[in-house]
Amino acid sequence: MDAQDNKNIYRLTLNGREIILIGTAHVSKESAALVEKTISDEKPDAVCVELCQARYDAFKQKDNWHSTDIVKVIRNKRSSLLLFQLLLASFQKKIAQKFHVNPGEEMLRAVITAEQAGAQLILADREIRVTLLRTWRRMKFFDKVKLVSELFVSFFYSEEITEEDIERLKQQDMLEIAMQAIGEKQPEMKTTLIDERDQYLAHTIGHVKENKIVAVVGAGHVSGILKNMDKDIDIDAINQIPPKGLLGRSVGWGFSLTIIGLFMAGFYYSGSQASLNMVKWWVLITAAFAGFGALVMLSHPITIAASAIAAPITSLHPLIAAGWIAGLAEAAVRKPQVKDFLNLQEDITSIKGFFHNKITRILLLIAFVNLTTSIGTFVAIPVILRYI
């Protein structure tokens, strides 16, 4: 089915259509030039790129952060996704500054050259949100806790980017490296993180109706795409965000009902005073931990108070989080200004910038208050059990 034109280009014939598959190095100027030259020379009817809509928008509108509505992001429960994207963007910026390269340049060149050639542009990759949520939903609870803690710690632990890091980037982009890092620690997640994307890319490229197609993908995906190109893939199955399982849906409410049941047990077995003491300590401990989280993030006093007031309630309600309340409060009293959006690209390159910029500080605040509130609930449980 395939013939290798050179080490980076594969020519395929599939159902009478010609597919030219280019495996690129994501920080290589040579790859960018190869992509541009190939599209210009081949004059394809369609160009497929290893981008989803969200990543495409990031490429085309990389400086339009001023359109971000931080309050809407929090209300839609997408603060974690935005923070993750900014952390990846931070790594990209550091790479560009130190080694004078532009990660993803070959994809941008592919987009521009395709538009100039009048070729149809096909975004061939699965949406990053689908990939991340499919992965998250398949992870076990303690694996999630471990992953989140490692990501948070890694933010504060800064190490120099080495030549070895750059060599890795020549085969994979930031998203792929992040996914493979998770896959190495959670081998059972490899299917969702890597294999499914190979299948998705192969299906998208293989079902383009135009006669001549150039497909630009990271070199690390080439073997998986070739393996799956002529296979029957259930694309709907791998493109759905699975609902929370019965256990996942019941754990949150089950936890809340358990704590309320403990309060009632304290009243039944030890009397009203014991029950009041249990409620008192629950409120004090969860409020203290949430308020401490907001204080550590140097939040406004109103935000600290809002976090402390919300925590005893939100810790018993699985659909509300103290961090979201804290984020909304901080956004209200310290509303991000135009300069915060304009400086965002520069501020994300350093820890100081992350804390200085009001947008990223709010995102970090949400994550940290949620973390400290969760710790507070586990500290409070053995304390209230003493009164039963």
N, C-alpha and C positions, 0 to 999 in steps of 0.2 A: 504493500500500500504506500510505502514512503521511500523516498530516495534522498540521501543527505547531500545537499548542494555543497556545503562546507561544514565546518564544525558548529556553525551557528544557525544555518538555514536548512530547513527540511521542506521538500516539495512533495505534496500528497495529491492523489487523485481519488476523489470520493463522489460516486454517483455522477460522474461526468463533470464535476467541478474541480477546479485547480485551487489548492490551498497551499500557500507559502507560509510556513511556520518559522518565525524568528525567535530564537532563544537569546534573551538579552542579559547583559550585566547591568544592574540597576544604577551603578555609579561610574559607569565606563563611558567616556566621551566617544570611544570607538563604536560602542553599541549604538549610541544616539546617531552617529553619522551613518552607520550601517542601515538603521531603520529608515532614516530619511532618504538615503540613496535607493534602497530597495523599493520603497513605495513610489518614488519618482520614476524609477526605471521600469517597474512592472506595470504601473498604471492600473491598479486593481479596481474592481467595481465596489469592493467593500474592504474596510480595514477594521479588524477586531483588536481591541486593546484590553489588557489585563487590569481593568478598572471597573468599579461599580459606580452607580450614580453619585453616591456620597463622595467617593474619592475623586471622581471626575470633577465634581463641583469644587472640591478643595484645590485641584489643579488650576481650574479656570478662574476661580475667585479667591485665590489664596490671601489677598489683601483686604477682602471685603468682610472682615470680622465685625465691622460696625453694624451689620444687619442682624447680628445675634441678639435674640431676646432672652436674657438670662432668666427672667422670671418664668417665661414660657418653657424654657429648658427644664427648670426645677419642677414645675407643675406637671410636665409630661414625663417626669421621672427619667430624664435622659442626662442628668448631670454626670453620672459615672462614665457614660459613653463619650461625652464631650471632653471630660478630663483625660480619658485614655487617648483620644485623638490628639489632644494638645501635648501630651507626654511624647507621643510618637513624632509630632511636629517639632518638638524641642530637640529630639535626637537628630532629626533631619537637619535642623538649623546648625547644630554643632558640627555635623559632618561637613556641611557646606562651608562653614567658616574656617575650619582647620585644614581641609584638604582641597578647598577651592573646586568642589564638584557639586553638582546639583542632583541629588538622588531623585530618580524618576524622570530624568531629562529625556530618556528615550521614549517614554510614554507621551510626554508633552509634545515631542517632535512628531510622533506618530499622529497625534490628534491634529496638529497644525498642518502637516503635510497632506493628510487625508482631506482636510477641508480645502486646501489649495488645489488638490487634484480632482475635487468634486466627487470623491468616493464616499459611500455611505459609512458612517462611523457606528460601530457596534461596541457597546460596553459589555464585555464578555464575562466579567467576574460576578460572583454572587455578592449581594449587599453585605457589607461588613457587619451590620447590625444582626442580620440573620445568622451569619457564621458565629458571632460571639454569643448570641442568645441560645443557639442550638448547642453550643459547647457548654455554656453555663448550666443549662437545664439538665445536661447529662452528668454533670459532676456531682459527687457525693458532698454532703454538708461539710465534713471536716476538710475535704480537699478544697472547697471554696474558701473556708476560713484561712487555710494555709496559703492559698494563692493570693488572696487580698492582702494578707499581712506581708507577704514577700514583695508585692508590688509597692506597698506603702513604704516599707523599709528601703527598697531600692531607690526611691525618689530622694531620700535624704543621704544615701550613700553614693557619692559622685566619684567616678573614676575616669581617668583619661581614656579617650578613644584611641585605640592602637591601630597599627597597620593590619594586624590580624583581623580586627573588626571590619576594616575596609575590604579585606579579601572576602569575608563572609558576605558583605553587601554586594559583591560582584556576582554573586549567585542568587541572592535573595534580597527582597526589600524589607523595610522595617516591619511591615505587617507580618510577612512570612517568618522573620526571625523571632518576633514575639510569639507567634503561634507555635513555632517549632520548640521554643524554649518551654512553653507550657506542655507541649506534646511529649517532650523528653521526660518531664517530671510526672506527667499523667499519660502513660502510654495508651490507655484506653480512649483518650481523646483524639488520637491521631486521625481516626476516621473522619471526625467532624471538622477538624482543623485543616487537614491536608488532603486526604483522599477525596472527600466530597467536592472540594474546590477543583481538583483535577477533573473530576467527572463533569462538573458544571461547565468548566471552560471548554472541554471537549464537546459537550452537547451543544453549547451556544455556537461555537465555531463550525461544527459539523452541520448545523441546521440553517446556516445563512444561505439564502436562496440565490444570491448572485453567483455568476460563473467563475469569477476570479477573486480570490480572497487573500489578503495578507493578514496574518495574525501575529501580534507582538505580545509575547509573554516572557516572564522570568525564566531563565535557564533551568531553574529547579523544577519547573512544571512540565517541561518538554516530555520527559519519559512517561509521566502520568497521562498527559493528553494523548500521546501516540497509543498508549495502551487502551484508552477508552474511546478513541475516535469512532470506531465502527461498532460500538456496543449499544444496545438498547438500554438507555438510562431513564429511570423514573424521576424526571426533573422536578415534578411537583412534590415528591416525597422529600427530596433533599433541599427544597426551597421553602419549606414550611417551618414556622417557629412552633415547636411542640408546646402544647399547653402544660402548665404545671401538673405534675403527677398528683394522684390522690394524696400521697404522703406529703408532697410539697404544699398542697393546698390546706391540708389539715394540721400540719405542724404549727403554723403560726397561730391559728385559732385554738389549737389544742394547748399551746403554751399559755395563751391568755386565760383560757378556762381553768387551767391547772392552778395558776396564781390566784385567780378569784376563788377557786375551790379551797385553796389553803387559807385565805382570809376567812371563809365561811367555817372551815374546820376549826380554826382558832377560836372563833366565836362560840361554836357548838361545844367544843371540848374544854376550853380554858376561860370562856367568858368574854364579855364585851371589851374589857380593858385590854386583854391579850390581843384581841382582834384590832383594836385601835392602835396598839403598839406596833403590830405587824404593818398596818397601813402607814403609820408614821415613818417607820424605818425604810419601807419601800420608797416612799416619797423622798425622804432625805437622801438616801443613797443614790437613786437614779438621777435625781435632780443635781446632786453634787457632781457626779461623773459627767453628766451632760454639760453643766455649767463650766466644769474644769476644761472640757474639750474646747468649748468656745473661747475660754480665757486664754488657753495656750495659743490659739490662733489669733490672739490680739484683736478679738471682735469688739464691737461697740457694746457698752453696758446693756443697752436694750436687747441686743442679740443674746448676750449671756443670760439675761433674765428670761427671755423667751425660751431658750434652750432648757433652762432649769424647770420652768413651769410646764413645758410640753412633755418632758421626758417621762414622768410618772404615768402619763396618759398614753403616750405613743408607744411606750414599752409594752403596753397591754393591748395595743391595737395593731394587727399585722399589716394594715393598709396605709398606715401613717408612720413616718419616721421623724425623730427629733431633728435629724440633720436637715431635712427639708424645711422644717419650721425655722431653724436657725438661718438657713440660706435665704429664705424669703424675707426674714427680718433684717438681715444684713444688707440685702439688696434694696430694701426700703429706706434704711437710715443712711447707708453709704452707697447710693446709687452709682453704678459705673458711669463714667463720663466718656466723652468722645475720645479723649487722650488715652484712656485705658484700652479701647478697641484699636486705636492707631498704633499703640506701643506693644500690643499683644505679641506680635511676631518676635520682637526683640526681647521682651520680658520673659518669655518661656524658655530662654536659653540658660537661665540661672535660677538657683533656689531663691536668691534674693528677689529676683524679678517676679517669680511665682507668688511670693508673699506680698510684694509691693503692688502688683496689679490687682485691682478690685475684682475683676472677673475670675481670675484663677484662684484668688484667695477665697472667694465664695465657694468655688468647687471643692477646694481642699477643706474648707470649713464643714461642708456637708458630709464629706467622707469621714472626717475626724470625729465630729460629734456623733455620727451614727456608730462609729467604732467604740468611743468611750461610753456611750449609752448602753451598748450591748454588754460591755464589760461590767457596767454598773448593775445590770439586771442579774448577772451571774453571781456578783458579790452579794447582792441583796437576798437572794434565795436562802442561803444557809442562815442568814441573820434572822429572817422571819420564821424559819422553821423552829427556832429555839423556843418560840412562844406557844407551840402546839404540845 
